[in-house]
Amino acid sequence: MDVKHQRPRRDDTEPAAPGPGWMDAAMSVSFVVLLVGAMARFLIRHPGASDTPVVVTLTALVALAYVVRPGVGDAPVSHWTRLWLAGFTCAWIVLVGIAPSFAWSAVPIVYTALRLLSERAALVLIALLTVLVVVAQVRISGADPLLILGPPAVAGLASAVFLHMRRQSERQRTLIGDLIRTRAGLAASERRAGTLAERERLSMEIHDTLAQGLSSQRMLLQAADRVWAADPAAAHRHVVTASAIAERNLAEARRFVHDLAPADLAEGGGLEAALHALAERESAAGEAAGTASDRRALRVRCTADGRPVVLPAIVEAALLRVAQGAVANIREHAHATDATLTLSYLDDQVVLDVADNGRGFVPEAARRPESADGGRGHGLSAMRARLRQLGGTLAIESSPGDGTVVSASVPLPDSRPEPDPASGPDSRPVPGPKE
């Protein structure tokens, strides 16, 4: 998986973390203050000294050089930056040699060396500066143990803290980069998974609608072709029925483009009306097929039990697709003459039973890829997938020679009973928006 490295976009409401700029500014101010203080001490302690112009000039140049020092970013330190550091350090050493009080300004130089040099080079330079500071303090105050041991301790502590912070910052930067790449990879995986899930859903939609309609049209047109010369009236009926199915398929295709809602449900009649329309179409197609073959026509009926409840649009669509898939399997594989769609409203769930008197099969065998489910990758597995998304289940009862019953159930924890029709025409619940 190739993931492009991107810098994360910070939210406008998120406060920006302080970068190294504030530290550079603080060091610049402190260094200038220390230089000014050391120069003032020199002028007070040595009024009229011959090297006063040299001290004032070097102080001004060193202060200016430190304030305008080269910036340090993520790029490697350039050769000119190292030359600047060497010249700056030499000028400061000259100041300390003339006036030992300038040794107090060594801390900002230590910070700069740690930022610009490698750890080993920076520690060597810091050791030399520390020795120079100790010598300067001894020149000022004599051999005081605190002045001899204090500067090395302060320099060591400052170096250790800075190096630890730099290593922590590098580890944090690496971790942030890994997190950014991981987040980008997860986002790409989620998009890919969503795309695959949508493709699978669309394939099931097409299988349960357009593919079935095309199969019915093909069967009707073949039947019309067989009886075209012998019975023109029957052939005409077959063509009319095929045309009606084609019109329904066209509505389904347009619905796919619009919002993928089933065309029968889009007409506003609800799930029960859609199931009745499905039964009528399949019965007409089965009658046409029966007149053009030796087997009996398939008749599909639809009934409803229980007190109707307002179903979510997604549940209506799923149960209608299950019914369409089950009827398609009956027509293509069961060799049945009768099929019944039964919609039952229970207290906490809605159940759709599709029963036929066909030749039956072994339900366990239907789970294998080589089953009689058509080898198309859908059918019963598609029904289970639809219901699983809604927390529902699919049960199959069948045996060879005894027909089949496919039962789809979806829980409805928040379902509400439909008001009694006797209470008035305005009491019908308004169905929710179709998805």
N, C-alpha and C positions, 0 to 999 in steps of 0.2 A: 504494500500500500504506500503510495507516494503522497506525502503530505507536505505542502508548502509551508515553510517557516514564516510565520507572520508575527508582528509585534502586536500585543494585545491592545485594544482600544480602551482607554480608561474612561469610566463613566464620569459625566460632567459633575455629578454630585459627590464623587469620591475625592477627598483631599489628597493633594499630591504629596508624596513622601519627600522629605528634605534630602536633597542630593549633596554631592561634595562641594557645591558652590558656597554654601553657608560656612563650611569649615575653612575653605580658602579665604573667605572674607574675614573670618575671625582671626585667622593666623596673620593675615596682612596687617590688620589693625593692631594686634598685640605686638607684632614685630616692630612696627613703626613707633609704637608707644615706648617699647623697651629701648630702641635706638635713641629716641629723643631724650628719654630719662638718662641714659648713659652719657649722651653728649652734654646734657645740662650738668651732670655731676662732674664731668671733666672740666667744663668751663668754670664751675664754682671752685673746684679744688685746685685748678691750675690756671689762674687768671694771667693772661698775657704770655702764655707759653708759646714758644716758637713754632711748634707743630699744630697750633690751633687751626690754621686754615686747612691743613691736610685732613684733620679729624672732621671738621665741618663738611668739607667737600666729599670725603669718602662716606660719611654718614648719609648725606643727601643722595649720593649715587647708589649706595647699597639699598637704602629705603625704596628708591624709585625702581631699581632693578627687581626687588622682591615683589613690589606691587604689580608690575607689568610682566611678571614671570610667565613662561609658556604654560598653557593649560595642559592638563593631563586627562586623556580620555581612555577609551578601550583600546586605541591603536598603540602599537609599540612606540616607546620613547625614541625620538629622533636623535641623530648625532649632534645636531645643533643644541638641543635641549641639554645634553650632557656637558657640552662645552660651556653653556651658560652657567650650569651648576658649578663647574670647576672654577670659572672666573669669579662668580659671586662668592664662593667659599674662600677663595684666596683673598679677595678684598676684605671680607669679614675678619680673616685671620690677621691681616695687617692692622685693622682697627683694634683688635684685642691686644696685639703686640704693643701698640702705642698706649692704649687705655684699657686696662684689664676689666673695667666695669662693663664693657661691651660683651663680656662672656655671658651675661644674663640673657641675652637674646638668642642663645643657642637652641632653645626648644623649637621655635618655628623652623629653624634650619634642619633639625632632626626630622620633623614632619615632612618637609619637602624632600629630603633624601630618601625617606622610606617610600614616598610616592613615585619618585622618578627612577630609582635604581632597583636592581634586583636585591633580594634579601641579603645575600652574602656581601655584595658591594656596599649596601646601605649600612650594615652592621660594622664593617671595617671603617667607614667614614665616621660613623657615630662614635666608635671607640677613640679615633683620633681627636674628634671634637671634645669628647669628654676629658681626655688627657689635657687638652689645651685649656678647658674650663677650670680643671683642678689647679693647673699651674697658675692661671690668672688669679684664682681665689687665694692661693698661697702668697702670691705677690702682694695682694691687697691686705690680707689679715694675718698672714703668718701660717705656720703649720698647725692649723686647727683640725683635729680628727673629723669633726662633723663636715667641714668644708672639703676634706679629702675623700670621705666615704659617701657624702650626700650626692654629689653629681653622678657618680657611676650608678648609684641605686635608682635615682630618678630617671636617668637615661635608659637603664635596663627595663624598668617598669613601663615607661612610655613606649619603648620599642615592642615589648611583649604585648601590650594592649593593642597597639596599632596593627601588628602582624596578625593577632588573633581576629580582630575585626575585619581585616582584609580577607583572610581565609574564609571567615563566615560569610562575608559578602559574595565571594566567588562561589561558594557552595550554594548560597541562596539564588544567585543568578543562574547557576546550572539547573537547580531545581525548578525555577520558574520556567526556564526554557523547556525542560522535560514536561512540565505540566501543560504548557502551551501546545506542544506537539501532541501530547496525549489527548488534550481536549479537542484539538482539531481532528485527530484520528477517531475519537468517539463520535464526534459530530458527523464525520463522513460515514462511519458505520451505521449510525442511526438513520441517516438519509438513505443509505443503501438498503437497510432493513425495511424502512418505510416504503421505498420504491418497490421492493420485492413483494411486500404485503399487499400493496395496492394492485400490483400486477396480478397476484393470485386472486384477489377479490374480483377484479374485472374479468378474469378468465372464468370464475364461477358464475358471475352475472351473465356473461355471454353464453356459457354452457346451458344455463337454466332458462334462457329466454330466446335469443336469436338462433342458437343452434337447434333448439327444439322446434321453433317455428319453421326453419328451413327444412328440417326433416319431415314435418307434417306437409309442407307444400310439395316436397318431392314425392311423397307417398300419394297425395291427392292427384298430382299431375300424371303420375304413372297410371293411377286408376282411370283417370279420364282418357288417357291414351289407349288403354285396353278396350274401353267400351265406346270409343268415339264413333265407330261405324255401326255397331249393333244397337246402341242406346244413346243417341245424341242428347236426350234430355238429362240422363244420368251424368253424362260427361260434362254437360253444361253446369250441373249442380256442383260437381267436383271442382270445376274451374272457379265458380263463384266462391266456394268455401276456401279454396287456396288463395283467392284474391283477398278475402277477409283476413285470413291469417297473415298474408303479406302486409296488409294495412296495419295489423296489430304489431308486426315486427318493425315496421317503419316508425310507429309511435314509440316502441321500445328504444330503437336506435336514437331517435330524437331526445328521448328522456335520458339516455346515457350522456349525450352531449350537454344536456341542461343540468341535471343534478343526480342522475343515476337512480332515481326513484322508479319503482315499477309502474308501468303505464296504467295498469288496472287500478292501482291505488291512487295514482295521480288524478283520476276522474272523480275522486271524492266519495266513492261508495263504501269505503272501508274494506277490511279483510274479507268479511263474509261475502260481500258482493263480488269481490275479485275472485274468490274461490268458485262462486256460482258461474261467473263468466268463463273461468278456466274449464269447468266441467262441461259447459255447453260447447265450447270450441273443440275439446278433445272428443266429445261424443259425436259431433259432426264429422270430425276427421276419422274417427273409428268406423262410423257407418259407411263413409266413402271407401275406406280401405276394405271393409268387409264385402262390399259389392264387387270388388275387383279381385278377390282371392277366395280360396276355399274356406278360410277360417271365419268364424263369426265376428261380427262387429263388436268393438269395445264401447261399452256404455259407462259413462262416468256420472255419478250423482254426488250431490253435496248436501250435507245436513249440519245443523248447529244445535248444541245442547247447552243448557245452563243459562244463567242470567248474564247478558252481554256486559262487558266492561270496556272502558276506553283504553285502547292499547297504544303504547308508544309507536311512532311511525317506524322505528328501526325493527321492532318486534314484528309488526305487520309485514314489512318487506321480507324479513328472514323466513317467516312461516310461509309466505306465498312462494318464495323461491324453493323452499323445501317441497312444497306441494307440486310445483312444476317439475322439479327433478325427479320426484317419486313417480309421477304420472308418465314422464318420459321413459323411465326404466320399465314401467309396466307395459307401455306400448311397444317397446323395442325388444324386451327380453321375456316377459311373463307369459305371452300368448293367452292373456285373460280376456274374458267377455264382460266382466263387471268389475267396477272399481268404485269405491266410496270414499269421499272426503268428509271427515267428521271433525268439526271444530267444537271443542268442549271448553266452557268457561268454568273453572273450579274456583275454590276460595282463594288460593294463593298462586295459581298458575293457569296458563292456557295451554291446551293440548290439542295437537292436530294429528289425527289418525288417518292414514291412507291404506286401505285394505283392498285386496284383489283376490280373485279366485283362479289365479294363474297356476303355473306349474311349480312355483316355489323354488327354493334353493337352500343351501346350507349357509347360514349367516356367517359362520367363522371363515368360510372360504372366500367371502366377499372382501375380507380385509387383506387378502393376498393380492399382489400386483397382477397375477394371472387370472383373477376372478372374472366372473361373467358380468362384472359391472361395466363392461364396455372397453376396458383397457385405455380409457381416455384421460385418466388421472383425476376424474371428478366423480359425480354420482354420489354414493353414500358417504365417501370421505369428505366431499364438499358440504354435504348436509351437516355432518358432525362439526366441521370447522365453523360453519355459520352459527350453530347453536352454542358452541363452546364460547364464542365471543360474547354471548348474552347470558352466560351461566346456565344454559339449558342442556338437555341431554337428548340423545336419539336412541330409541330402542327398536329392535327388529325381531319379529317373531315369524319364522318360516321354516318349512321343511319340504323336501321334494314331493310334489303332488298335492300339497295342502294349501297352496296360496301363500300370501305374504301380508303382514301388517307392519307398517312403518309408523312409529309413534314419536312425534317430536313435542317436547314440553319445554316451556320457558317460564321461569318463576316471575311472579308479578307482586312483589311485596307492597307496592304503593298503588295497586289497582283500585279503582272506584266503581261501584255498580252503576249501571246506566239507569236513570230514573224510569219509573213506570210510564209507558206510553199513554195510559189513561189520564195522567196528570196534565196533559195538554201538549200541543205541538211544540211549544216554545221551551219545553223542559229537556229536549235532547241535548246531550253534552256536545260541546264543540270540539271536534277532533283537533289534536295538536298538529303543529306544522310537520309536513313531510320532510324527511331527510333524503 
